[in-house]
Amino acid sequence: MSKLNNSNNEGFVVLITVLILGVVLTTIAIFLLLTGSNASISAQSVDGGVEAKSAATGCAELALLAIQANPSLATPSSGSSTLSSSENCTYNISGSTPKYTILAVGNFTQGTNTYIHNLDIITSQVSPSIIISSWQDTP
């Protein structure tokens, strides 16, 4: 009788060990799934911010081209551009020659999220070439 009772105890120990390992492995798997999805969301946010900055830079370049084409540009002046189906930008030029201030805003839409990036640019000379005295990312 004692041999039969001993084999039941061994089976019980194996069953408990398998259950504990299952719980530990399930917990690890759930943790990895949750942190992986958070990393993916963070990567999408970074990509959206980079795309918005790219759009703002594109509009800043358009504003500088407008100033280069007409160094005595009447202000305020503004413009906009659709760069792709999910990217667009606007710019506003204020001030007078040679010190113009440009506010360029880039927008990038990804699903239901819209990312916005602002640039402030100040020129100190516009002729014969444009000299930029300040180029700053602004909130």
Order of alpha helices (4+ residues) and beta strands (2+ residues): alpha-beta-beta-beta-beta-beta
